[in-house]
Amino acid sequence: MAEAGHHGPPPGLHLYTRDGFVGQMAVAIRPHTVFEYTSVTGPHAPSRVALDRVECEDATDARALPTVFARTRNDVVLSVSRRGAPMPYAFRNTECDELHFVQEGTFEYVTDFGVLTAGPGDFVAIGRTVTYRVTPSPDNTESLRFVVETPEQLNLNPPAPFGMVNFGRDVKRPVVSPGGEDGETEIWVKSFDGVTVFVAPHDPLLCNAVVDGLAPVWQLNLAAIAPLTYATGGPPGQFAQTPTTDLMLYTLSSRPPAARPPQHHNADYDELIFYVRGPGAYGAVKDPATLAWVPKGVAHWGPLEHVPEGYLAWLLESRGTLRLAPAGLAAAEPMETGQFGLHDGAAGPGRE
């Protein structure tokens, strides 16, 4: 699986990093490439996951929760949702902040602090214990969202106060819409050991006004996040992270310069690349809703990012080592680590 026609660093350039892209680093020149492998057996194996092939219970059962496809050692949970009908209950997560990414469809988020309408490419962040209800648009022909649950607070934190994210224009907060239909309401409260169902005499999401403070809910579209670029090439910059940097989020959309990044050895983070859409491809990845997972400590040579046609993608770095759940394994295939194409000779995670 030799690489041909590459642009950028020589094949032997090998970058080792700590703390993702913000810690110590070392660069070596090797006599050959080090990202290739002919076979792999075991759970720590690079994989591509077709997230649109994950079977989701909430596609047909309105009372179902999103389907878990992966977990990390640090209690981060990743799920897929194809919700086809409004949630018939209000939902509150007592353990985690949640980040929702809309891949397909349009959704109304009614929260404790007002209403947001989210569409393709939108991130919606919901703080721990904020109550909400999601209603898909009746015009949706497809419905697909990804949900990240983290025990830590997730904050917008670009490397500069302006430039990458226009907070005044592009970061949206819920809008209060007084009134609405009241009535007896189920409230599902999720904790570490399951869901507890309360029945309340009134809808807890009805709100007259937010009179002080900042709502712990925000919305931001991936296309509005400017990629961090350098004249001579360099790593992406995070736009959001948790306080301990257990999770770091980056836009990995098409960006100059034309140089391909060096082979990379990430000592501390699993890399999860969510390819959203083209028209351009990210290496061998061209199907929307594809997840390319490179576990920490596995050498890889990332594809060229400067694609004239353009594409949208985002990167989630996780300190906690990730493992695919059964629903994720069912939609996963072994991946080579040069262009992130499918690997013909590997078994894949957890397979012999």
C-alpha positions in Angstrom: 0.0 0.0 0.0 2.8 2.4 -1.0 2.0 6.1 -1.3 2.6 7.8 -4.7 2.4 11.3 -5.9 2.5 12.8 -2.4 3.2 16.5 -1.7 4.9 18.0 1.3 7.3 16.4 3.7 9.5 13.5 2.6 8.2 10.0 3.3 10.6 9.5 6.2 9.6 12.6 8.2 8.0 11.4 11.4 6.3 13.7 14.0 5.8 12.6 17.6 3.6 14.8 19.8 2.4 15.0 23.4 -0.9 16.6 24.5 -2.2 16.6 21.0 -0.8 19.5 19.1 0.0 21.8 22.0 2.6 19.9 24.0 6.2 18.7 23.4 7.1 17.3 20.0 10.0 15.6 18.3 10.7 15.0 14.6 12.8 12.2 13.2 13.8 11.3 9.6 13.5 7.5 9.0 14.7 5.5 6.0 11.1 4.4 5.1 7.5 5.1 5.9 6.2 3.9 9.3 2.5 4.2 8.9 1.9 1.1 6.8 0.8 -2.2 8.2 -0.1 -5.5 6.5 -2.3 -7.0 9.3 -3.6 -6.2 12.7 -5.5 -8.2 15.3 -7.0 -6.8 18.4 -9.3 -3.9 19.6 -6.8 -1.0 19.1 -7.1 -1.1 15.4 -7.7 1.9 13.0 -11.2 1.7 11.6 -13.7 3.5 9.4 -17.3 3.6 10.7 -20.2 4.3 8.4 -22.3 6.2 11.0 -25.3 6.3 8.6 -25.3 2.5 8.8 -25.7 2.3 12.6 -29.1 0.9 13.4 -30.9 3.4 15.5 -33.9 2.5 17.7 -35.2 6.1 17.7 -35.8 5.9 14.0 -38.9 4.0 14.6 -39.5 4.2 18.4 -40.1 7.8 19.6 -39.3 6.8 23.2 -35.9 5.4 22.4 -32.7 7.2 23.2 -29.8 7.7 20.7 -27.8 4.5 20.0 -24.4 4.2 21.6 -21.7 3.3 19.1 -18.5 4.0 21.1 -17.2 4.8 24.6 -13.9 5.9 26.1 -12.0 5.0 29.3 -12.9 8.5 30.6 -16.6 7.9 30.4 -17.2 9.8 27.2 -20.1 8.3 25.2 -20.7 8.7 21.5 -24.1 8.0 20.0 -26.0 8.2 16.7 -29.6 9.3 16.4 -32.1 9.0 13.5 -35.1 10.4 15.4 -38.2 10.3 13.3 -40.7 11.8 15.7 -40.8 14.4 18.5 -39.5 13.3 21.9 -42.6 12.5 23.9 -40.7 13.5 27.1 -38.3 16.1 28.4 -34.8 14.9 28.8 -32.1 15.9 31.4 -28.5 14.4 31.6 -27.2 14.6 35.2 -23.8 13.2 34.4 -22.6 14.9 31.2 -22.5 17.9 29.0 -23.8 17.0 25.5 -22.6 18.1 22.1 -25.0 17.3 19.2 -23.9 17.5 15.6 -26.5 17.6 12.9 -25.5 15.6 9.8 -28.8 15.6 8.0 -32.2 17.1 8.7 -33.6 20.1 10.7 -34.5 20.0 14.4 -36.1 22.2 16.9 -34.4 22.2 20.3 -36.7 23.4 23.1 -34.5 23.9 26.2 -34.8 25.4 29.7 -33.6 28.7 28.3 -35.4 29.0 25.0 -35.5 27.5 21.5 -32.9 26.8 18.8 -33.4 25.5 15.3 -30.5 23.5 14.1 -29.7 22.2 10.6 -26.9 20.4 8.7 -23.5 21.3 9.9 -24.7 22.7 13.2 -23.2 21.9 16.6 -25.6 22.3 19.5 -24.0 22.2 23.0 -26.2 21.5 26.0 -24.9 21.9 29.6 -25.2 19.3 32.2 -28.7 19.0 33.7 -30.2 21.4 31.2 -33.6 20.0 30.2 -34.5 19.8 26.5 -36.8 18.2 23.9 -35.9 17.6 20.3 -38.5 17.7 17.5 -37.4 16.8 13.9 -38.9 18.9 11.1 -41.8 17.3 9.3 -40.0 18.2 6.1 -37.1 15.9 7.0 -36.5 13.3 4.4 -33.5 12.0 6.4 -32.6 12.5 10.0 -29.1 12.0 11.3 -27.3 13.4 14.4 -24.2 12.5 16.4 -24.1 13.0 20.2 -21.0 13.3 22.3 -21.5 13.0 26.1 -18.7 14.2 28.4 -18.5 14.3 32.2 -16.6 17.6 31.9 -17.9 21.0 30.8 -17.4 21.7 27.2 -16.4 25.3 26.3 -15.7 27.2 23.2 -12.0 28.0 23.5 -10.3 29.0 20.2 -6.6 30.0 20.5 -7.5 33.7 20.0 -10.6 35.7 21.1 -11.4 36.5 17.5 -10.6 35.2 14.0 -11.4 31.5 14.1 -14.9 32.0 15.6 -17.0 35.2 15.2 -18.8 35.0 18.5 -21.1 37.9 17.9 -22.3 36.7 14.5 -22.1 32.9 14.5 -22.5 31.7 18.1 -26.2 31.5 18.7 -28.1 31.2 22.0 -31.7 30.0 22.6 -34.5 32.4 22.0 -37.3 32.5 24.6 -40.7 32.1 23.1 -43.3 32.7 25.9 -46.5 30.7 25.8 -46.9 27.2 24.5 -49.0 24.3 25.4 -48.9 23.1 29.0 -49.8 19.8 30.5 -48.6 16.8 32.3 -45.1 15.9 31.2 -42.7 13.0 31.6 -39.1 14.0 32.5 -36.4 11.5 31.8 -33.4 12.0 34.1 -30.3 10.1 33.0 -27.7 9.1 35.6 -24.8 6.7 35.6 -27.1 3.7 36.3 -29.9 4.4 33.9 -33.0 6.6 33.4 -35.4 7.7 36.2 -38.8 8.9 34.9 -40.6 11.7 36.7 -44.2 12.8 35.9 -44.7 16.5 36.4 -48.0 18.4 36.4 -46.6 21.1 34.1 -44.2 21.2 31.1 -40.8 22.3 32.7 -39.6 23.8 29.4 -42.1 26.7 29.4 -40.2 29.9 30.0 -41.3 33.6 30.1 -37.8 35.2 30.0 -34.1 34.8 30.8 -33.3 37.9 32.9 -29.6 37.4 33.8 -26.5 35.4 32.9 -25.7 33.4 29.8 -27.7 30.4 28.8 -25.6 27.2 29.0 -26.7 26.2 25.5 -25.0 27.3 22.3 -25.1 26.6 18.5 -22.4 27.0 16.0 -22.1 25.8 12.3 -19.0 24.0 11.3 -18.7 26.0 8.1 -18.5 29.2 10.1 -15.3 28.0 11.9 -12.2 29.3 10.1 -9.4 26.7 9.8 -6.1 27.8 11.4 -3.5 28.1 8.6 0.2 28.7 8.3 2.5 29.8 5.5 4.6 26.7 5.8 2.1 24.2 7.2 1.2 23.3 10.7 -1.4 21.6 12.9 -5.1 22.6 13.2 -6.2 24.8 16.2 -9.0 23.7 18.6 -12.2 25.7 18.8 -13.6 23.9 21.8 -12.3 21.7 24.7 -13.0 20.4 28.2 -11.1 22.0 31.2 -8.6 19.0 31.4 -8.4 18.8 27.6 -9.8 15.3 27.8 -11.7 16.3 24.6 -10.5 18.8 22.0 -12.4 19.7 18.9 -11.1 21.1 15.7 -12.4 21.9 12.2 -10.5 19.6 9.8 -12.1 21.1 6.7 -10.1 21.9 3.6 -7.4 24.4 4.2 -4.2 25.7 2.7 -1.2 25.4 2.4 -0.8 22.6 -0.1 1.8 20.7 1.9 0.7 17.3 3.2 1.2 16.9 7.0 4.1 14.6 8.1 3.6 11.1 9.4 2.2 11.5 12.9 2.5 9.6 16.2 -0.1 11.0 18.6 1.1 9.8 22.1 -2.0 11.0 24.1 -5.1 11.2 21.9 -7.3 8.9 19.9 -8.2 10.9 16.7 -11.8 10.7 15.5 -12.3 12.4 12.1 -15.9 13.0 11.1 -16.2 13.6 7.4 -19.4 15.6 6.8 -19.6 16.3 3.1 -17.8 17.3 -0.1 -17.7 17.9 -2.9 -14.0 17.2 -2.4 -12.7 14.1 -0.7 -10.5 13.9 2.3 -7.9 11.4 1.1 -9.9 8.2 0.3 -12.9 9.4 2.4 -15.7 10.7 0.3 -18.9 9.3 1.8 -20.8 11.7 4.1 -21.2 10.6 7.7 -17.9 8.6 7.7 -15.9 8.4 10.9 -12.1 7.7 10.5 -10.7 6.5 13.9 -7.0 6.4 14.5 -6.2 5.1 18.0 -3.5 6.8 20.1 0.1 5.5 19.4 -0.8 4.3 15.9 1.4 6.0 13.3 -0.5 7.6 10.4 0.1 9.9 7.5 -2.8 12.2 7.2 -4.2 13.0 3.7 -3.6 16.3 1.9 -6.0 18.9 3.4 -5.8 21.5 0.7 -8.5 20.3 -1.7 -9.7 22.9 -4.3 -13.2 21.5 -4.4 -13.5 21.9 -0.6 -14.9 19.6 2.0 -16.2 19.8 5.6 -14.9 17.7 8.4 -14.2 17.9 12.1 -11.8 16.2 14.5 -12.5 15.0 18.0 -9.4 14.2 20.0 -10.0 12.0 23.0 -7.4 11.3 25.8 -9.6 8.4 26.9 -8.9 5.4 24.7 -11.9 4.7 22.6 -13.6 1.3 22.0 -16.4 0.7 19.6 -19.7 -0.7 21.1 -21.5 -3.5 19.3 -23.6 -1.0 17.2 -20.3 0.7 16.1 -18.5 -2.6 15.3 -21.4 -3.6 13.1 -20.8 -0.5 10.9 -17.0 -0.6 11.1 -14.4 -1.8 8.6 -10.6 -1.9 8.9 -8.8 1.2 7.7 -5.3 1.9 6.3 -3.6 4.9 7.8 -2.2 6.7 4.7 -5.3 8.0 2.9 -7.8 6.5 5.4 -9.1 4.1 2.8 -10.4 0.6 3.6 -7.6 -2.0 4.4 -8.0 -5.2 2.5 -5.8 -7.4 4.7 -6.6 -6.3 8.2 -9.2 -7.9 10.5 -10.4 -4.7 12.2 -11.1 -4.0 15.9 -12.1 -7.0 18.0 -12.0 -9.3 15.0 -9.8 -12.2 14.2 
